[in-house]
Amino acid sequence: MPAMRPANATCSLQPEHALPVVIVLELFEMHRQKSVARATKALNPLSPLALAVMGLLAQDIALAQSSDADDRTLPSVNVTAPAKRQARASIAGLGDGPAWQQPVQAQSFSEDALKDAQATRLADLTKLDASTTDSYNTIGYWDYLTVRGFTLDNAYNYRREGLPINAETRLPMDNKAAVELLKGTSGMQAGISAPGGLVNLVVKRPDRRVRTANVALTDAGDLLTSVDLGDRFGEQAEWGLRVNAAAEKLATHVDNTRGHRQLLALAADRQLAPGHKVEAEYEHSYMSQPSVPGFSLLGDQLPSAHDIDPNINLNNQPWSQPVQMQGDTGTVRLRSDLGQGWKSSITLGEQRLKSNDRAAFPLSGDSYSCTYGAKGLAVYCANGNFDLYDFRSDNELRLTRSLLAEVQGQVKTGPIKHDVTAGVLRSLFRTGLSTQAYNQVPEPSNLADPYVPVTPAPTPTFVVSNRKEQSTEWRLQDALSLGADTQAWLGVRYTQLHRESSPTGGTEAPASDDRALSTPWMALAYTFAPQTRAYVSWGEGIELKAAPYGFGYTNPGAILPTMKSRQWELGVKGQTNQDKASQQWGLNWFHIKRPEADIINSTYVLDGLSTHQGIEGYWQGRTGSWLLGGSGMLLDAKRHGSAQVFLDDRNPVNVPEHTLKVSVAYALSMPLPVTLQADVIHEGRRWVDPENTIRLPAWTRVDIGLRATQAMNSQTITWRLGVTNLFDTRAWRESPNPFGAIYLFPMPARTFTASAQIDF
C-alpha cells in the first residue's frame, strides 16, 4: 500500500568458543541460499562503512600494542541489570541521572519488558505508554506511531544508537536491548522532526556472557526461532562479540497473511588503552508478507465492528503480491576518556533499505463517486461497493548516512558547575523510487463477496518524488547546577540544510532549497522534597513540508516555509525506595503549537495551526510480590486559523481524547517461580472525519500472560504463555485518514502465544 511520506576486526576463537558459531550456522541453514545472496548484495553498498570499521580497528590495535603492557591493565566492569521499565531515555541527551532529576518525559522499555507484554514490533508500544497510539498500523507493513496526538514522521523521528534512521521499513526487535521513547518537541535532539517525540532503538552489546535460544509460536501458526550469543575474549577480556539471529514463519488469523522474515546481527567491541574503546554493530534483516488494508465508512454510516469479520483481508486477489522489506544497518564508534571528567565519541552510521511495496488496495467505491464530508474523503459506498487498485512500487531504495562527533565534560565558573555537551552531526538522506502502479481495477468489488477474482491493471503510471538532503547540525548544551536544589539547562541546535526533490517522470520541474535553522531549548528544575523535583521547560522543533508530485497540484515539489513548533511543559517527578517497596512517578502538563499544511484549491500551502495540550501521568512501583505500572493522558487537541472554515476549532482525526494503560504483575510463592501479568489498554473516543461528525466509541482490551522460570542443571528455561485480547473484544481500533480516504481498522482477534527461552 502507498507510504505516507513527504515529497521525502579479526579475532581468533578458541575451540571452546566455537559452539555459538555452529548454532548460528545451523539455525540459518534452511535460509542459506536466499539469505546469503541477499546479504552479499547488501554488504557491497556498505563497503565505505566496512572500510571505516577496519581502519578504526587497525589504528586502535596499533595504538594498544604500542602502549606498555603494564599500562594496558583494563578496569573491571560491573554489570547491573536495569529495571524493565524506566522513566528516562538516553536519547534525551541529559546524561545518566535518575529519572526524577530529568526535566523531560521519557520511557525506556527493556527486552524483557517487551517480551512479558507480548510486544514484537514498534507498533506494540501503544499498549505500554498512554501517550502513544496507533496511526495506520496493520499487518505486513511498517509501523506508524502517534505521540501526544501527533504522528511521528518515519523519515525523521527515529534513531538507532542515537543516529538518524529511516523507519519506512519493518525494524527488527530481536537484537534490541531496549526501545526508548522521548515525548514532546525534540528540536534539541533532532534538527528536523515532527513534534510528537523521538523513538530510539538500543542495540544489544557484548557486555557479558550470553547463551540464549528462544522458540515462540501462536495459535495462528506463527513460529519464531532465535539465538542470542555473546561473550568476551582475550587475556583481559578486551574483545567482545555478540550475535543475534532469528528466523520466523509469519502467520496471523487474518486471511492471506503468511510470510517469513530473517535477521542476522553482529555487535563487537575492542577495549584499547585505558579509556579508549571501539564498538561496531551491523544487522541484516528481510521480511516478506502480504499487507492488510483497512475497512471504511459505508456511505455516511459507521458500520458495526461486530458485523465485520476482523480476519477478512481485502488484499486477497490471485495477483496479490507480498510487501518485501530488506534492511542493512551498521555503525562504528570510538569512545575516549580524555581525562579530568571529559569524554568524547565519534560515530559513523549507515542504513540502506530496499523494499517492494505492493497491495490490492481498496479506495472509495463506484469510481470515486462515494465520498464523505467537505474534503471529499474516499469511503465505501452504502451498498458495500468499493474500488480496488493495483498498487505496486518496486525497487524502492532509501539511504541514510551520518557522522556524529560529541564531547562532554564539566567546568566551573565560580560557584556554578556546568555539564557541557557539544556535538556536530553530518547527515545524508536519499530516496530512489520508480514510477508506481496505482491503477484502478475495472471490475467493482463488494464487501459481501470481497474475494471475487478481478483483473489487475499492470502499467506503472503514477509519478512520485525522489529526495536528497544534506544537513549539518551543531549542538551545544549546558546543564547548570545553581545550588543544592536548583538546576537549569540551556541548549541550542543550529542546522544547515540543503534539500532537493525531483519527480520520477512527467513534466513537473525539480525543486531545491537551502536554509539555516535554529532550535533552542531551556529548562529549570527545583528539588523541593527528597527525590522529588518540579520543572518547567520550553523548546522548539522544525519541520519542512513539500508538495508531492503526481497529484495535479498547482505547485508540485514546492518546499514550504519552515514550520516551527513550540512546546511548554510543567511537571513534577519523584522516586522513593523503602525496604521492599519502591516507586517512581510523574505528573505533567504540556502545550504544543504546530503549524499545519493542507491542500486548498489544488495548492499545497500552510494552513493555520494545531494546539495540543494535555495532562500526562505515570506511576511504576514494586511492593512485595506485586509489580505495578500505569500511565494515562487527557488530551485537548484543536485546529485553529484554517482557511477551511469547516476545520476550524475541530479535533484531529484518530486521536483519542483520553488513554489509560495499566500493567499488573504478581509473583507467586512457589517452588517454580511463576509471575502472572495482566495489561489493560483503554483508549477513549476519537473522531473519524476532519469535520467531527462521526466518531469511534471508546474501547478496552485485556491481555494476560504467565512467566515461569525453571532451573535445570546449568540451564534456565523461561516459559511464557500469553493471550492478547482475552475477551475477544470487537471494536474499531483506529480510524486514520491517509491517501485522501477514511479507513477503519478492527481490533485483532484473540490470539494465544507460547514461548520458551533457554539460557545455557
Secondary structure, 3 states (H helix, E strand, C coil): CCCCCCCCCCCCCCHHHHHHHHHHHHHCHHHHHHHHHHHHHHHCCCHHHHHHHHHHHHHHHHHHHHCCHHHHCCCCCCCCCCCCEECCCHHHCCCCCCHHHCCCEEEEEEHHHHHHCCCCCHHHHHHCCCCEEECCCCCCCCCCEEECCEECCCCCCEEECCEEECCCCCCCCCCEEEEEEEECCCCCCCCCCCCCEEEEEEECCCCCCEEEEEEEEECCCCEEEEEEEEEEECCCCCEEEEEEEEEEEECCCCCCCCEEEEEEEEEEEEECCCCEEEEEEEEEEEEEECCCCCECCECCECCCHHHCCCCCCCCCCCCCCCEEEEEEEEEEEEEEEEECCEEEEEEEEEEEEEEEEEEEEECCCCCCCCEECCCCEECECCCCEECEEEEEEEEEEEEEEEEEEEEEEEEEECCEEEEEEEEEEEEEEEEECCCEEEEECCCCEECCCCCCCCCCCCCCCECCEEEEEEEEEEEEEEEEECCCCEEEEEEEEEEEEEEEEEECCCCCCCEEEEEEEEEEEEEEEEEEECCEEEEEEEEEEEECCECCCCCCCCCCCCECCCEEEEEEEEEEEEEEEECCEEEEEEEEEEEEEEEEEEEECCEEEEEEEEEEEEEEEEEEEEECCEEEEEEEEEEEEEEECCCCHHHCCCCCECCCCEEEEEEEEEEECCCCCEEEEEEEEEECCEECCCCCCCEECCEEEEEEEEEEEEEECCEEEEEEEEEECCCCCCCEEECCCHHHECCEEECCCCEEEEEEEEEC
